[in-house]
Amino acid sequence: MSASANSAQPLTEGRLGENGFGCVETLPAINDGHGGVIVEMKNAMSPDVFVTLLRASLLQWKHQGKWGVWIKVPIELVNLVETAVKEGFWFHHAEPSYLMLVHWIPETGNTIPPNASHRVNVGAVVLNDNKEVLVVQEKRGRFHGLGLWKIPTGVVDAGEDLFNAAIREVKEETGIDTEFLEVLAFRQTHKEFFGKSDLFFLCMLRPLSFDIKKQDLEIEAAQWMPFEEYAAQPFNQKHEPFKYINELCLAKLESNYAGFSARPVTSYFKEQLSFLYLNSHDLHKSP
């Protein structure tokens, strides 16, 4: 099982299954595409009924040579979690509406992929034709109270592309409509949000509107600031990540730096559009 439990295949087992000891009732499951099965619990049942079905199912899956077992327990059936844990399952991840449990059947080292290890954030550099940068002051967070004017930033939502996240964050915080241009740089840090690692993508955007309408919930103030004034802030001069943002902005203003633009691509395994970020400026240059 070298991929997540989301790559499910058509139904392979029903309520009745053969485990080598006669016809018994088991939990319905689908193949996960990596030698394991996924059980999605939907119907309410007592822990006693659940443990009987679970034990019979585990015998059957072991007989069939299955590797890992995923059980998706909706929050309404949380009474079944303790039973599953006592049968050898452990927590893999949780979302607001469900808990995912997992179990490894073979007597070998398990290859179940761990839960997602990174959170993804974006920062948006928005420069207008007057060489002014769009900046905000936050009402809360680590930068609150420092008097720092900073670029709009935020977390990428599940299923959201980087460039859309950057456009959305700028719109939410400042009311400014933008067009994505490039990823200028990215940074990886560790032991951040609940001990997870963090990927931060610095994006360049072009403004399509200019009338600021700040978000009242999180943003104290927002304005267009001359780049020289933004870069001269003492905090920006003292801290390396902000100094590099200044240098990248200056390089873009002087047309000396090419970032990574979004190129739509289709996956070989899924007919699903995604985006490859590349330096299209230098891609087809002659040697």
One Martini backbone bead per residue (centre of mass of N, CA, C, O) as a GRO file, in nm:
protein
  287
    1MET     BB    1   0.079   0.048   0.031
    2SER     BB    2   0.174   0.352  -0.149
    3ALA     BB    3  -0.107   0.485  -0.100
    4SER     BB    4  -0.389   0.615  -0.061
    5ALA     BB    5  -0.736   0.548   0.015
    6ASN     BB    6  -0.859   0.706  -0.247
    7SER     BB    7  -0.776   0.469  -0.462
    8ALA     BB    8  -1.048   0.334  -0.556
    9GLN     BB    9  -1.230   0.048  -0.635
   10PRO     BB   10  -1.446  -0.156  -0.713
   11LEU     BB   11  -1.655  -0.369  -0.593
   12THR     BB   12  -1.563  -0.694  -0.417
   13GLU     BB   13  -1.747  -0.692  -0.149
   14GLY     BB   14  -1.993  -0.803   0.063
   15ARG     BB   15  -2.189  -0.924   0.313
   16LEU     BB   16  -2.088  -1.190   0.176
   17GLY     BB   17  -1.822  -1.422   0.268
   18GLU     BB   18  -1.529  -1.615   0.196
   19ASN     BB   19  -1.292  -1.761   0.453
   20GLY     BB   20  -1.273  -2.100   0.460
   21PHE     BB   21  -1.539  -2.148   0.688
   22GLY     BB   22  -1.758  -2.039   0.522
   23CYS     BB   23  -2.049  -1.859   0.520
   24VAL     BB   24  -2.014  -1.512   0.599
   25GLU     BB   25  -2.047  -1.220   0.760
   26THR     BB   26  -1.942  -0.900   0.631
   27LEU     BB   27  -1.779  -0.632   0.547
   28PRO     BB   28  -1.797  -0.392   0.329
   29ALA     BB   29  -1.570  -0.369   0.039
   30ILE     BB   30  -1.291  -0.208  -0.120
   31ASN     BB   31  -1.051  -0.157  -0.325
   32ASP     BB   32  -0.741   0.048  -0.318
   33GLY     BB   33  -0.504  -0.046  -0.541
   34HIS     BB   34  -0.277  -0.182  -0.300
   35GLY     BB   35  -0.389  -0.463  -0.154
   36GLY     BB   36  -0.640  -0.341  -0.020
   37VAL     BB   37  -0.901  -0.210   0.198
   38ILE     BB   38  -1.230  -0.045   0.215
   39VAL     BB   39  -1.425   0.084   0.486
   40GLU     BB   40  -1.761   0.226   0.495
   41MET     BB   41  -1.934   0.346   0.741
   42LYS     BB   42  -2.312   0.379   0.778
   43ASN     BB   43  -2.433   0.181   0.986
   44ALA     BB   44  -2.582   0.123   1.262
   45MET     BB   45  -2.419  -0.038   1.554
   46SER     BB   46  -2.307  -0.251   1.766
   47PRO     BB   47  -2.013  -0.350   1.899
   48ASP     BB   48  -2.081  -0.655   1.890
   49VAL     BB   49  -2.146  -0.671   1.589
   50PHE     BB   50  -1.887  -0.541   1.480
   51VAL     BB   51  -1.675  -0.745   1.592
   52THR     BB   52  -1.782  -0.989   1.436
   53LEU     BB   53  -1.744  -0.873   1.151
   54LEU     BB   54  -1.445  -0.794   1.173
   55ARG     BB   55  -1.323  -1.074   1.229
   56ALA     BB   56  -1.432  -1.209   0.972
   57SER     BB   57  -1.299  -1.011   0.774
   58LEU     BB   58  -1.000  -1.055   0.853
   59LEU     BB   59  -0.994  -1.351   0.771
   60GLN     BB   60  -1.066  -1.309   0.475
   61TRP     BB   61  -0.838  -1.107   0.397
   62LYS     BB   62  -0.608  -1.296   0.470
   63HIS     BB   63  -0.690  -1.524   0.272
   64GLN     BB   64  -0.668  -1.311   0.018
   65GLY     BB   65  -0.399  -1.127   0.069
   66LYS     BB   66  -0.424  -0.883   0.222
   67TRP     BB   67  -0.293  -0.596   0.373
   68GLY     BB   68  -0.475  -0.343   0.415
   69VAL     BB   69  -0.702  -0.158   0.645
   70TRP     BB   70  -0.975   0.060   0.599
   71ILE     BB   71  -1.167   0.272   0.833
   72LYS     BB   72  -1.458   0.468   0.797
   73VAL     BB   73  -1.569   0.684   1.062
   74PRO     BB   74  -1.826   0.839   1.146
   75ILE     BB   75  -1.927   1.047   1.395
   76GLU     BB   76  -2.194   0.878   1.451
   77LEU     BB   77  -1.985   0.602   1.498
   78VAL     BB   78  -1.784   0.638   1.753
   79ASN     BB   79  -1.855   0.370   1.920
   80LEU     BB   80  -1.646   0.187   1.725
   81VAL     BB   81  -1.349   0.265   1.783
   82GLU     BB   82  -1.262   0.096   2.030
   83THR     BB   83  -1.303  -0.178   1.896
   84ALA     BB   84  -1.094  -0.144   1.668
   85VAL     BB   85  -0.846  -0.094   1.847
   86LYS     BB   86  -0.864  -0.377   1.994
   87GLU     BB   87  -0.812  -0.513   1.687
   88GLY     BB   88  -0.546  -0.323   1.574
   89PHE     BB   89  -0.617  -0.036   1.530
   90TRP     BB   90  -0.537   0.293   1.396
   91PHE     BB   91  -0.472   0.615   1.363
   92HIS     BB   92  -0.448   0.831   1.078
   93HIS     BB   93  -0.709   1.031   1.039
   94ALA     BB   94  -0.890   1.352   1.053
   95GLU     BB   95  -1.213   1.490   1.020
   96PRO     BB   96  -1.500   1.653   1.088
   97SER     BB   97  -1.676   1.369   0.987
   98TYR     BB   98  -1.412   1.174   1.038
   99LEU     BB   99  -1.240   0.854   1.097
  100MET     BB  100  -0.926   0.700   1.025
  101LEU     BB  101  -0.856   0.361   1.006
  102VAL     BB  102  -0.581   0.115   1.055
  103HIS     BB  103  -0.450  -0.206   0.914
  104TRP     BB  104  -0.202  -0.467   0.935
  105ILE     BB  105  -0.171  -0.800   0.832
  106PRO     BB  106   0.101  -0.874   0.783
  107GLU     BB  107   0.429  -1.007   0.897
  108THR     BB  108   0.529  -0.712   0.814
  109GLY     BB  109   0.637  -0.431   0.716
  110ASN     BB  110   0.470  -0.150   0.680
  111THR     BB  111   0.333   0.063   0.385
  112ILE     BB  112   0.173   0.277   0.511
  113PRO     BB  113   0.092   0.581   0.468
  114PRO     BB  114   0.115   0.863   0.602
  115ASN     BB  115   0.015   1.132   0.696
  116ALA     BB  116   0.014   1.434   0.624
  117SER     BB  117   0.317   1.650   0.652
  118HIS     BB  118   0.185   1.912   0.511
  119ARG     BB  119   0.154   2.256   0.482
  120VAL     BB  120   0.004   2.511   0.270
  121ASN     BB  121   0.135   2.827   0.163
  122VAL     BB  122   0.073   3.175   0.077
  123GLY     BB  123   0.221   3.453  -0.100
  124ALA     BB  124   0.144   3.799  -0.214
  125VAL     BB  125   0.272   3.977  -0.487
  126VAL     BB  126   0.152   4.314  -0.549
  127LEU     BB  127   0.212   4.506  -0.841
  128ASN     BB  128   0.213   4.814  -0.974
  129ASP     BB  129   0.289   5.072  -1.203
  130ASN     BB  130   0.399   5.250  -0.936
  131LYS     BB  131   0.565   5.064  -0.744
  132GLU     BB  132   0.341   4.920  -0.572
  133VAL     BB  133   0.250   4.747  -0.274
  134LEU     BB  134   0.046   4.514  -0.132
  135VAL     BB  135  -0.064   4.575   0.207
  136VAL     BB  136  -0.076   4.451   0.552
  137GLN     BB  137  -0.249   4.441   0.871
  138GLU     BB  138  -0.289   4.244   1.148
  139LYS     BB  139  -0.506   4.145   1.418
  140ARG     BB  140  -0.352   3.863   1.422
  141GLY     BB  141  -0.082   3.701   1.534
  142ARG     BB  142   0.266   3.725   1.505
  143PHE     BB  143   0.233   4.036   1.368
  144HIS     BB  144   0.086   4.155   1.586
  145GLY     BB  145   0.196   4.479   1.700
  146LEU     BB  146   0.459   4.557   1.500
  147GLY     BB  147   0.388   4.749   1.247
  148LEU     BB  148   0.362   4.557   1.002
  149TRP     BB  149   0.404   4.544   0.658
  150LYS     BB  150   0.242   4.296   0.456
  151ILE     BB  151   0.174   4.040   0.276
  152PRO     BB  152  -0.047   3.837   0.165
  153THR     BB  153  -0.174   3.546   0.345
  154GLY     BB  154  -0.217   3.171   0.334
  155VAL     BB  155  -0.411   2.887   0.315
  156VAL     BB  156  -0.445   2.601   0.143
  157ASP     BB  157  -0.690   2.431   0.022
  158ALA     BB  158  -0.847   2.160  -0.040
  159GLY     BB  159  -0.815   2.129  -0.390
  160GLU     BB  160  -0.623   2.378  -0.426
  161ASP     BB  161  -0.460   2.589  -0.612
  162LEU     BB  162  -0.211   2.805  -0.580
  163PHE     BB  163  -0.316   3.040  -0.761
  164ASN     BB  164  -0.600   3.047  -0.634
  165ALA     BB  165  -0.511   3.107  -0.345
  166ALA     BB  166  -0.376   3.379  -0.398
  167ILE     BB  167  -0.623   3.520  -0.517
  168ARG     BB  168  -0.812   3.475  -0.273
  169GLU     BB  169  -0.649   3.612  -0.045
  170VAL     BB  170  -0.646   3.893  -0.168
  171LYS     BB  171  -0.952   3.927  -0.184
  172GLU     BB  172  -1.022   3.879   0.117
  173GLU     BB  173  -0.822   4.105   0.246
  174THR     BB  174  -0.865   4.357   0.001
  175GLY     BB  175  -1.055   4.327  -0.278
  176ILE     BB  176  -0.847   4.241  -0.489
  177ASP     BB  177  -0.798   4.183  -0.817
  178THR     BB  178  -0.623   3.908  -0.986
  179GLU     BB  179  -0.324   3.785  -1.159
  180PHE     BB  180  -0.142   3.523  -1.222
  181LEU     BB  181   0.213   3.461  -1.278
  182GLU     BB  182   0.414   3.355  -1.028
  183VAL     BB  183   0.662   3.164  -0.882
  184LEU     BB  184   0.938   3.277  -0.704
  185ALA     BB  185   0.924   3.095  -0.433
  186PHE     BB  186   1.030   2.855  -0.173
  187ARG     BB  187   0.952   2.716   0.163
  188GLN     BB  188   1.088   2.502   0.424
  189THR     BB  189   0.940   2.391   0.729
  190HIS     BB  190   0.939   2.292   1.080
  191LYS     BB  191   0.745   2.251   1.341
  192GLU     BB  192   0.453   2.362   1.327
  193PHE     BB  193   0.154   2.270   1.274
  194PHE     BB  194   0.128   2.024   1.484
  195GLY     BB  195   0.436   1.939   1.379
  196LYS     BB  196   0.434   2.020   1.098
  197SER     BB  197   0.511   2.093   0.794
  198ASP     BB  198   0.610   2.371   0.567
  199LEU     BB  199   0.480   2.532   0.271
  200PHE     BB  200   0.604   2.827   0.098
  201PHE     BB  201   0.453   3.037  -0.155
  202LEU     BB  202   0.579   3.279  -0.369
  203CYS     BB  203   0.372   3.520  -0.533
  204MET     BB  204   0.290   3.668  -0.846
  205LEU     BB  205   0.077   3.956  -0.908
  206ARG     BB  206  -0.180   4.117  -1.097
  207PRO     BB  207  -0.365   4.387  -1.101
  208LEU     BB  208  -0.732   4.454  -1.173
  209SER     BB  209  -0.757   4.626  -0.916
  210PHE     BB  210  -0.753   4.924  -0.662
  211ASP     BB  211  -0.991   4.908  -0.458
  212ILE     BB  212  -0.992   4.893  -0.126
  213LYS     BB  213  -1.145   4.607   0.075
  214LYS     BB  214  -1.123   4.516   0.370
  215GLN     BB  215  -1.097   4.279   0.612
  216ASP     BB  216  -1.227   4.287   0.936
  217LEU     BB  217  -1.152   4.022   1.090
  218GLU     BB  218  -0.808   4.020   1.015
  219ILE     BB  219  -0.780   4.327   0.913
  220GLU     BB  220  -0.656   4.640   0.999
  221ALA     BB  221  -0.490   4.707   0.724
  222ALA     BB  222  -0.472   4.864   0.386
  223GLN     BB  223  -0.226   4.917   0.109
  224TRP     BB  224  -0.046   5.121  -0.101
  225MET     BB  225   0.312   5.080  -0.127
  226PRO     BB  226   0.604   5.180  -0.167
  227PHE     BB  227   0.861   4.977  -0.212
  228GLU     BB  228   1.081   5.131  -0.055
  229GLU     BB  229   0.915   5.145   0.208
  230TYR     BB  230   0.872   4.847   0.251
  231ALA     BB  231   1.180   4.759   0.249
  232ALA     BB  232   1.264   4.972   0.496
  233GLN     BB  233   1.172   4.806   0.707
  234PRO     BB  234   1.323   4.685   0.981
  235PHE     BB  235   1.215   4.396   0.971
  236ASN     BB  236   1.303   4.340   0.671
  237GLN     BB  237   1.616   4.385   0.736
  238LYS     BB  238   1.653   4.151   0.970
  239HIS     BB  239   1.490   3.930   0.798
  240GLU     BB  240   1.556   3.706   0.559
  241PRO     BB  241   1.285   3.640   0.417
  242PHE     BB  242   1.223   3.949   0.368
  243LYS     BB  243   1.477   4.021   0.211
  244TYR     BB  244   1.417   3.828  -0.029
  245ILE     BB  245   1.156   3.956  -0.113
  246ASN     BB  246   1.282   4.223  -0.189
  247GLU     BB  247   1.477   4.113  -0.405
  248LEU     BB  248   1.260   3.990  -0.588
  249CYS     BB  249   1.104   4.247  -0.645
  250LEU     BB  250   1.339   4.403  -0.768
  251ALA     BB  251   1.397   4.200  -0.996
  252LYS     BB  252   1.118   4.233  -1.130
  253LEU     BB  253   1.134   4.538  -1.182
  254GLU     BB  254   1.417   4.475  -1.357
  255SER     BB  255   1.393   4.200  -1.522
  256ASN     BB  256   1.597   3.959  -1.361
  257TYR     BB  257   1.347   3.751  -1.309
  258ALA     BB  258   1.238   3.404  -1.330
  259GLY     BB  259   0.977   3.224  -1.270
  260PHE     BB  260   0.684   3.013  -1.206
  261SER     BB  261   0.459   2.890  -1.414
  262ALA     BB  262   0.143   2.770  -1.512
  263ARG     BB  263   0.101   2.433  -1.640
  264PRO     BB  264  -0.117   2.244  -1.794
  265VAL     BB  265  -0.191   1.901  -1.696
  266THR     BB  266  -0.217   1.547  -1.760
  267SER     BB  267  -0.261   1.257  -1.628
  268TYR     BB  268  -0.186   0.925  -1.682
  269PHE     BB  269  -0.390   0.793  -1.457
  270LYS     BB  270  -0.564   1.064  -1.482
  271GLU     BB  271  -0.835   1.264  -1.601
  272GLN     BB  272  -0.658   1.522  -1.463
  273LEU     BB  273  -0.614   1.841  -1.387
  274SER     BB  274  -0.303   2.014  -1.363
  275PHE     BB  275   0.001   2.184  -1.230
  276LEU     BB  276   0.299   2.306  -1.372
  277TYR     BB  277   0.589   2.461  -1.241
  278LEU     BB  278   0.769   2.688  -1.461
  279ASN     BB  279   1.035   2.815  -1.668
  280SER     BB  280   0.925   2.953  -1.956
  281HIS     BB  281   1.147   3.159  -2.036
  282ASP     BB  282   1.393   2.916  -2.050
  283LEU     BB  283   1.292   2.652  -2.187
  284HIS     BB  284   1.341   2.748  -2.522
  285LYS     BB  285   1.629   2.804  -2.521
  286SER     BB  286   1.906   2.831  -2.679
  287PRO     BB  287   2.238   2.705  -2.644
   0.00000   0.00000   0.00000
